[in-house]
Amino acid sequence: MRSAYSVETVRTAERELMARLPEGALMQRAAAGLAAACADLLGRVYGGRVVLLVGSGDNGGDALYAGARLARRGAGVTAVLLAPERAHAGGLAALRRAGGRAVEAGEAVGGGGVEELVERADLVVDGIVGIGGKGGLRPDAVPLAAAAERSRGAVVAVDLPSGVDADTGEVRGTAVRADLTVTFGTHKPGLLIDPAREYAGTVRLVDIGLELPAEPELEALQHADVARLLPVPRAESDKYRRGVVGIAAGSARYPGAAVLAVAGALRGGAGAVRYVGPAGDAVIARFPETLVSDQGPKRAGRVQAWVVGPGAGDDAATVAEVLAADVPVLVDADGLRLADASAVRARRAPTVMTPHAGEAAALLGVDRGEVEGARLAAARELAGRYGATVLLKGSTTLVADSGGGAVRVNPTGTSWLATAGSGDVLSGLTGSLLAAGLSAVDAASVGAYVHGLAGRLAADGAPVGAHDVAEGVPEAWRNVLG
């Protein structure tokens, strides 16, 4: 499990550790890890041109001490000081002792400006703002961030890219775009959530010995975590013991949504799939193993979970009937629009809602851009407002529970999954996991993980359709189980 902790939690852990260590030891640990990562990127350190963008905080100190280590190995290191009077004195002295130099941000250097120096560098180290930064870069730092983006060399961010919000992943203004972020002690939520994740590049974690609480702010499942959760039938299992999932989806206009949801459900681990709706002929033609009914959810037979909404059109009655069932329910697509909020909140059995950003915005009464810019806040707000587990789909898929606790971020996926019907497959797959006995949070997290991996494997760098994603689920499942 990959974990991320809030700035407040990290700061508390740092203070507790520093109280037990000699003065400056923690910064030296961070600087050593940062210098090693920079050396790996440079390949040949001797003769390399390194520019440090140094602010007034501890990130600037980390950059200066790391620069000193690189200078001792023969790199030409220049620190650009944005606040010379507040630069870390110890780090600056160490850099100068090692043969590095420091210039002020507005100073002319060798007949050119500082920006030109940045553009010519083999490596640019962003130590402008630390994890407490809010609201984008200050105006005096913006030209340096732009020069770093134009630079021919790699850009390494210290702890996180300057200008992004460490706790939320929001980017409200100009921020540094890094090729590599070297973060210390633990991941910060913003490194795992878009839009900030896009600015971080590859993330390298350096262990500096922090002691952190058991429950993080954010967590991301890995293969081993998913393997422990995937339902595997035992010798005594039959189709009913493995779980039966009901799919109430599709319409005369959108029969394909029903087919795709059933496709995902059949590959999700449940023992049987019951389909209810007007697309029965299309479903049975493609998947003859499906148990098809046109008598409505109440007369479909016993199920352990329902999926309702994909391609449902305006069939509010079916959505209401499913929400009244005393089993876990997943609500997607049209079902999100048709579901009565009070009926969702009144449910005693688990509910999973799977909106994309546009649907989430409609449910919250805000603009889509607000959801996309603050995904973590939107997922939490929806979960609390509806008393449900919310799987917010998108470039970063998040799973938030109404009871609070760590929000899960999905690490798999590909941009090729942005295709019609892909969400229907995810709904069926996740509903099947609910029927197989997984909790709402686990079913949503595992469903997103396997779906994302199936999309990645099916695409292999080329366009795919939703049916390809469904057919890729068994390969993804085997990949996880090893």
C-alpha positions in Angstrom: 0.0 0.0 0.0 1.4 3.4 -0.9 0.4 6.1 1.6 0.2 9.8 1.6 0.0 12.1 4.6 -1.1 15.7 5.1 1.3 18.6 5.6 0.3 18.9 9.2 1.0 15.3 9.9 4.3 15.4 8.2 5.4 18.5 10.0 4.5 17.0 13.4 6.5 13.8 12.5 9.5 15.9 11.4 9.5 17.9 14.7 9.3 14.8 16.8 12.2 13.2 14.8 14.3 16.4 14.9 14.0 16.5 18.7 15.8 13.2 18.8 18.5 13.9 16.2 21.6 16.2 16.2 20.8 19.6 14.7 20.7 19.6 10.9 20.8 15.8 10.7 17.3 15.5 9.1 18.1 18.0 6.4 21.3 16.2 5.6 19.3 12.9 5.2 17.0 14.7 2.7 19.9 16.3 0.9 21.8 13.1 0.5 18.7 11.4 -1.1 18.1 14.4 -3.3 21.8 14.5 -4.4 21.7 10.8 -5.2 18.6 11.2 -7.4 20.1 14.2 -9.2 23.3 12.2 -9.8 21.3 9.3 -11.3 19.6 11.7 -13.7 22.9 13.4 -14.7 24.6 10.1 -15.3 28.0 11.8 -15.4 28.2 14.3 -12.6 31.6 15.8 -13.3 31.3 18.8 -15.6 27.5 18.8 -15.4 25.8 22.2 -15.2 23.4 22.4 -12.3 21.1 25.3 -11.4 19.4 25.5 -8.1 16.2 27.6 -7.8 16.3 28.5 -4.1 13.5 30.0 -2.0 13.6 30.9 1.7 12.3 27.7 3.2 13.7 24.3 4.1 13.3 23.2 0.5 15.8 25.8 -0.4 18.2 24.4 2.3 17.7 20.9 0.9 18.6 22.1 -2.6 21.7 24.0 -1.4 23.1 21.0 0.6 22.4 18.7 -2.3 24.1 21.1 -4.6 27.1 21.2 -2.4 27.3 17.4 -2.7 27.2 17.6 -6.4 29.8 20.4 -6.5 32.2 18.2 -4.6 31.8 15.6 -7.3 32.8 18.1 -10.0 29.5 19.6 -11.1 29.3 23.3 -11.9 26.6 24.4 -9.5 24.9 27.8 -9.4 22.2 28.7 -6.9 19.7 31.3 -8.0 18.4 33.0 -4.8 14.9 34.4 -4.9 15.2 35.8 -1.4 18.9 36.3 -0.7 18.5 37.7 2.8 16.4 34.6 3.8 18.3 31.8 2.1 19.4 29.0 4.3 22.7 30.2 5.7 24.2 26.8 6.4 23.3 25.4 3.0 24.6 28.5 1.3 27.9 28.3 3.1 28.2 24.6 2.3 27.6 25.2 -1.4 30.3 28.0 -1.5 32.8 25.8 0.4 32.3 23.1 -2.2 33.0 25.4 -5.1 29.5 26.4 -6.0 28.3 30.0 -6.5 25.2 32.0 -5.8 23.5 34.7 -7.8 20.3 36.7 -7.1 17.3 36.2 -9.3 17.5 39.5 -11.1 21.2 39.5 -11.5 23.0 39.6 -14.9 25.2 36.5 -15.3 28.0 36.2 -17.9 26.4 38.7 -20.2 23.0 37.1 -20.0 20.2 36.9 -17.5 19.4 34.2 -14.9 16.7 32.8 -17.2 19.3 32.0 -19.8 21.4 30.3 -17.2 18.5 28.1 -16.3 17.7 27.3 -20.0 21.3 26.1 -20.5 21.5 23.9 -17.5 21.8 20.1 -17.6 19.8 19.9 -14.4 17.5 22.3 -12.7 16.6 21.7 -9.1 13.3 23.4 -7.9 13.7 24.4 -4.3 11.5 27.5 -4.5 8.6 26.6 -2.2 8.0 23.9 0.4 5.1 21.8 1.2 3.3 24.6 2.9 3.0 26.7 -0.3 -0.5 27.8 -1.4 -2.0 29.4 -4.5 0.7 29.1 -7.2 4.1 30.8 -7.5 4.8 34.4 -6.6 5.2 36.7 -9.6 9.0 36.9 -9.2 9.3 33.1 -9.4 7.1 32.7 -12.5 9.9 33.6 -15.1 12.2 31.0 -13.5 9.5 28.3 -13.7 9.0 29.2 -17.4 12.7 29.0 -18.0 12.9 25.6 -16.3 10.2 24.3 -18.6 12.2 25.6 -21.6 15.4 24.1 -20.3 17.1 21.4 -22.2 18.0 19.6 -18.9 15.8 17.6 -16.5 13.9 19.4 -13.8 13.9 17.9 -10.3 11.4 19.1 -7.7 12.4 19.1 -4.0 9.6 17.3 -2.0 6.9 18.5 -4.5 6.8 21.0 -7.5 6.6 24.6 -6.3 3.2 26.1 -6.8 1.1 23.0 -6.3 -1.0 22.3 -3.1 0.5 19.4 -1.2 -2.7 18.5 0.6 -5.2 18.7 -2.2 -3.5 18.4 -5.5 -4.9 21.7 -6.6 -2.9 24.1 -8.9 -4.2 27.6 -8.6 -1.7 29.6 -10.6 1.7 28.9 -12.2 3.6 25.9 -11.0 6.9 24.2 -11.8 6.7 21.2 -14.1 9.1 18.6 -13.0 10.5 15.5 -14.7 11.3 14.0 -11.3 10.0 14.8 -7.8 12.1 13.6 -4.9 9.8 13.5 -1.8 10.9 12.9 1.7 9.5 10.6 4.4 6.2 9.9 2.7 4.1 10.8 -0.3 2.0 14.0 -0.1 -1.5 13.8 -1.4 -0.9 16.3 -4.1 1.7 14.0 -5.7 -0.9 11.4 -6.3 -3.9 13.5 -7.4 -4.4 15.5 -10.7 -3.9 18.2 -11.6 -0.8 18.4 -9.4 0.3 14.8 -10.2 0.8 15.9 -13.8 3.3 18.5 -12.6 5.3 16.0 -10.5 6.6 13.7 -13.2 8.1 10.5 -11.7 8.1 10.4 -7.9 11.0 9.0 -5.9 10.5 8.5 -2.2 13.4 9.0 0.2 13.1 7.4 3.6 14.2 9.9 6.3 12.9 7.9 9.3 9.6 9.6 10.0 7.2 7.8 12.3 3.7 8.3 10.9 0.2 7.5 12.1 -1.5 4.2 11.1 -4.2 5.9 9.0 -2.9 8.1 6.1 -4.8 10.9 4.3 -4.6 9.0 1.0 -3.7 5.5 0.0 -3.1 3.7 -3.2 -3.5 -0.1 -3.6 -0.7 -2.1 -5.1 -0.8 -5.5 -6.8 -0.3 -7.4 -3.5 -3.2 -5.5 -1.8 -5.5 -6.2 -4.7 -4.5 -9.9 -4.9 -5.6 -10.3 -1.3 -9.0 -8.8 -2.0 -9.9 -10.5 -5.3 -12.6 -13.2 -4.8 -11.3 -16.7 -5.6 -13.8 -19.6 -5.5 -13.2 -22.5 -3.2 -13.8 -26.2 -3.8 -17.3 -26.0 -2.2 -18.3 -22.8 -4.1 -21.3 -22.8 -6.4 -22.7 -20.0 -8.5 -24.9 -18.8 -5.7 -22.3 -18.9 -3.0 -20.0 -16.8 -5.3 -22.7 -14.2 -5.4 -25.3 -13.0 -7.9 -25.2 -9.5 -9.3 -28.2 -7.8 -10.8 -27.8 -5.4 -13.7 -30.7 -2.9 -14.3 -29.4 -1.0 -17.3 -30.0 -0.1 -20.9 -32.9 1.3 -22.9 -34.2 1.2 -26.4 -31.9 4.1 -27.2 -28.8 2.7 -25.4 -28.9 -1.1 -25.5 -25.1 -1.2 -25.7 -24.7 0.1 -22.2 -26.5 -3.0 -20.9 -24.3 -5.3 -22.9 -21.1 -3.6 -21.6 -22.3 -3.5 -18.0 -23.1 -7.2 -18.2 -19.7 -7.9 -19.9 -17.9 -6.2 -16.9 -20.1 -8.1 -14.4 -19.5 -11.5 -16.0 -15.7 -11.0 -15.5 -15.9 -9.6 -12.0 -16.0 -12.7 -9.9 -19.6 -13.2 -9.1 -21.2 -16.6 -9.9 -24.1 -15.4 -11.9 -25.5 -12.2 -13.6 -29.2 -11.4 -13.7 -30.1 -8.7 -16.3 -33.3 -6.7 -16.0 -34.4 -4.2 -18.7 -35.4 -3.6 -22.3 -32.1 -4.8 -23.8 -32.6 -8.4 -23.0 -32.3 -9.6 -26.6 -29.1 -7.8 -27.1 -27.6 -9.1 -23.9 -28.6 -12.7 -24.4 -27.3 -12.7 -28.0 -23.9 -11.6 -26.8 -23.8 -13.4 -23.4 -26.1 -16.5 -23.3 -25.1 -17.3 -19.8 -26.9 -14.2 -18.5 -30.2 -14.7 -16.6 -32.5 -12.3 -18.3 -35.8 -10.9 -17.1 -38.2 -8.2 -18.2 -40.3 -8.2 -15.0 -38.5 -5.5 -13.1 -35.9 -5.8 -10.3 -38.3 -7.0 -7.6 -39.2 -10.1 -9.7 -35.8 -10.8 -11.1 -34.8 -13.3 -8.4 -32.4 -13.1 -5.5 -29.3 -11.0 -5.9 -26.4 -10.0 -3.6 -25.9 -6.6 -5.3 -27.4 -4.4 -7.9 -26.0 -2.1 -10.6 -28.4 0.5 -11.9 -28.2 3.4 -14.3 -26.0 2.8 -17.3 -28.0 3.8 -20.4 -31.2 3.9 -18.4 -32.5 7.0 -20.1 -35.4 8.4 -18.0 -36.4 5.2 -16.2 -36.6 6.7 -12.7 -39.0 4.0 -11.5 -36.4 1.2 -11.9 -33.7 3.3 -10.2 -36.1 3.9 -7.2 -37.0 0.2 -7.1 -33.3 -0.8 -7.0 -32.5 1.8 -4.3 -35.3 0.2 -2.1 -33.5 -3.2 -2.2 -31.7 -4.2 1.0 -28.5 -5.2 -0.8 -25.5 -3.2 -1.9 -26.2 -1.0 -4.9 -24.0 0.7 -7.4 -25.5 3.8 -9.1 -23.9 5.0 -12.3 -24.6 7.3 -15.3 -28.3 8.1 -15.8 -29.0 6.5 -12.4 -27.1 9.3 -10.7 -29.4 11.9 -12.3 -32.5 9.9 -11.6 -31.7 8.8 -8.0 -33.6 10.7 -5.2 -30.9 12.0 -2.9 -33.0 11.3 0.2 -33.6 7.7 -0.9 -29.8 7.2 -1.2 -29.2 8.7 2.2 -31.9 6.6 3.8 -30.4 3.3 2.6 -29.0 0.9 5.2 -27.1 -1.3 2.8 -23.9 0.0 1.2 -24.2 2.4 -1.8 -21.5 3.1 -4.4 -21.9 6.1 -6.7 -19.6 6.3 -9.7 -19.7 9.8 -11.3 -17.3 11.3 -13.7 -16.4 15.0 -13.2 -19.4 16.3 -15.2 -21.9 14.2 -13.3 -20.2 15.0 -9.9 -20.5 18.7 -10.8 -24.2 18.4 -11.5 -24.8 16.6 -8.2 -22.8 19.2 -6.3 -24.3 22.2 -8.2 -20.9 23.5 -9.3 -19.0 23.9 -12.6 -17.1 20.9 -14.0 -13.9 22.8 -13.8 -14.3 23.2 -10.1 -14.5 19.4 -9.6 -11.5 18.8 -12.0 -9.4 21.4 -10.1 -10.3 20.0 -6.6 -11.0 16.3 -7.1 -10.2 15.3 -3.5 -12.6 17.9 -2.0 -15.3 17.0 -4.5 -15.1 13.2 -3.8 -15.3 13.8 -0.1 -18.1 16.3 -0.4 -20.2 13.9 -2.5 -19.6 11.0 -0.1 -20.6 13.0 2.9 -23.7 14.6 1.2 -25.1 11.2 0.0 -23.9 8.9 2.7 -22.3 6.7 0.0 -19.0 5.5 -1.2 -18.1 7.7 -4.1 -15.8 6.5 -7.0 -15.0 9.7 -8.8 -13.7 8.7 -12.3 -11.2 10.7 -14.3 -7.5 11.2 -14.8 -7.1 10.4 -11.1 -9.8 8.1 -9.9 -10.6 8.5 -6.3 -12.7 6.4 -3.9 -14.0 8.3 -0.8 -16.2 6.8 1.9 -18.9 8.7 3.8 -17.5 7.6 7.1 -14.2 9.4 6.4 -10.9 7.7 6.6 -8.2 7.5 4.0 -9.3 8.3 0.4 -8.0 5.8 -2.1 -6.4 6.9 -5.3 -6.2 4.5 -8.2 -2.7 4.0 -9.6 -3.6 2.1 -12.8 -5.3 3.2 -16.0 -4.5 4.9 -19.3 -5.8 7.9 -21.2 -7.1 5.4 -23.8 -9.9 4.5 -21.3 -11.5 7.8 -22.1 -13.9 6.1 -24.5 -17.7 5.6 -24.7 -18.9 2.6 -22.6 -15.7 2.2 -20.5 -17.6 3.4 -17.4 -20.3 0.8 -18.0 -17.8 -2.0 -17.9 -16.4 -0.6 -14.7 -19.9 -0.5 -13.1 -20.6 -4.1 -14.0 -17.2 -5.2 -12.8 -17.5 -3.3 -9.5 -21.0 -4.5 -8.9 -19.9 -8.1 -9.3 -17.2 -7.5 -6.7 -19.9 -6.2 -4.4 -22.0 -9.3 -5.0 -19.0 -11.5 -4.2 -18.8 -10.0 -0.7 -16.3 -7.1 -0.9 -17.0 -4.0 1.1 -18.1 -0.9 -0.8 -14.7 0.8 -0.5 -12.8 -2.4 -1.4 -15.1 -3.2 -4.4 -14.8 0.3 -5.8 -11.0 0.4 -5.3 -10.4 -3.1 -6.7 -12.8 -2.5 -9.5 -11.0 0.7 -10.5 -7.6 -1.0 -10.2 -8.4 -4.0 -12.4 -10.4 -1.9 -14.9 -7.5 0.5 -15.2 -5.0 -2.3 -15.6 -7.3 -4.1 -18.2 -7.4 -0.8 -20.2 -3.7 -0.4 -20.1 -3.0 -4.0 -21.2 -5.7 -3.9 -23.9 -4.5 -0.6 -25.3 -0.8 -1.3 -25.3 -0.3 2.2 -26.7 -3.2 2.1 -29.2 -6.9 3.0 -29.2 -9.3 0.5 -27.7 -13.1 0.2 -27.4 -15.0 -0.5 -24.2 -15.5 -4.1 -25.3 -11.7 -4.5 -25.5 -11.4 -3.4 -21.9 -14.0 -5.9 -20.8 -12.2 -8.7 -22.6 -8.9 -7.5 -21.0 -10.2 -8.0 -17.4 -9.2 -11.7 -17.2 -5.6 -10.9 -18.3 -5.5 -8.1 -15.7 -6.8 -10.5 -13.0 -4.1 -13.0 -13.8 -1.5 -10.3 -13.8 -2.5 -9.2 -10.3 -2.5 -12.7 -8.9 0.8 -13.4 -10.5 
